[in-house]
Amino acid sequence: IETLPTVPCWNYRIITTSYPMKSPAILYFHDSLECMETLFNHPYYADHMMYTPFQVFTSAERVIREFSEWMSGDMAWQMQSELPLGATLCSIIFSSNKTHIMNMCGGKVTHLLLISLANIKMAVQNKASSHAFLLNALMPIIRFIHPVHQMHSVLEAHLFHECLDIVLQPLKVAAQIG
C-alpha cells in the first residue's frame, strides 16, 4: 500500500457574488499543481512521458515533417528554447463538460474540469482506460436571480471564470517562479 501513488485531497470554497443566487455556489477542487505531480509521479506513465521536444520526418531527405504529438510541434520547440537550461516543458490540457451529478435530488449539474499532461504520449492519453485525465474540479452551475433574463448567462460565465481563477492559482504561481 505504501507504494501506491497518493491522490490530492479535495478542497472547497463557497463563492460569493454581488448578485443573488437561488442556492449557494460551492466550488470543490483539487490543488491543480498536486494533480500534475500525481500524473508525473504515476508509475504507469513513466514509460509514456515525453520530456523534450522532438521532430519526426517522413523521409531521409527531411522534407516533410510529421506532427503527431504536442512535443513534436513548433510551439513546444519555441517554449522549450525560452526555458533555462535543464528545465522541462510541462504542458497542461484542460477539458470541461456540463454533467448531471444528481438526478434524484433536484437535478444538480456541474461543469467537470479535467486536467492532464500533454507530455503523456497521445496513444496512452486518449485511452479512457489509462485514466490520464484527473478530475480537477466540480465547477458550480448556479441559477442567478436577476430581473434581466439575458444577464443570467453573463453572470454564469463570470462565476465559471472566477472559479477557474481559483483552481488555476497554484499553476499561475508555478509558471511565474518556475
C-alpha positions, 0 to 999 in steps of 0.5 A: 500500500505504501507504494501506491501513488497518493491522490490530492485531497479535495478542497472547497470554497463557497463563492460569493457574488454581488448578485443573488443566487437561488442556492449557494455556489460551492466550488470543490477542487483539487490543488491543480499543481498536486494533480500534475505531480500525481500524473508525473509521479504515476508509475504507469506513465513513466514509460509514456512521458515525453520530456523534450521536444522532438521532430519526426520526418517522413523521409531521409531527405527531411522534407516533410515533417510529421506532427503527431504529438504536442512535443513534436510541434513548433510551439513546444520547440519555441517554449522549450528554447525560452526555458533555462537550461535543464528545465522541462516543458510541462504542458497542461490540457484542460477539458470541461463538460456540463454533467448531471451529478444528481438526478434524484435530488433536484437535478444538480449539474456541474461543469467537470474540469479535467486536467492532464499532461500533454507530455503523456504520449497521445496513444496512452492519453486518449485511452479512457482506460489509462485514466490520464485525465484527473478530475480537477474540479466540480465547477458550480452551475448556479441559477442567478436571480436577476430581473434581466433574463439575458444577464443570467448567462453573463453572470454564469460565465463570470462565476465559471471564470472566477472559479477557474481563477481559483483552481488555476492559482497554484499553476499561475504561481508555478509558471511565474517562479518556475 
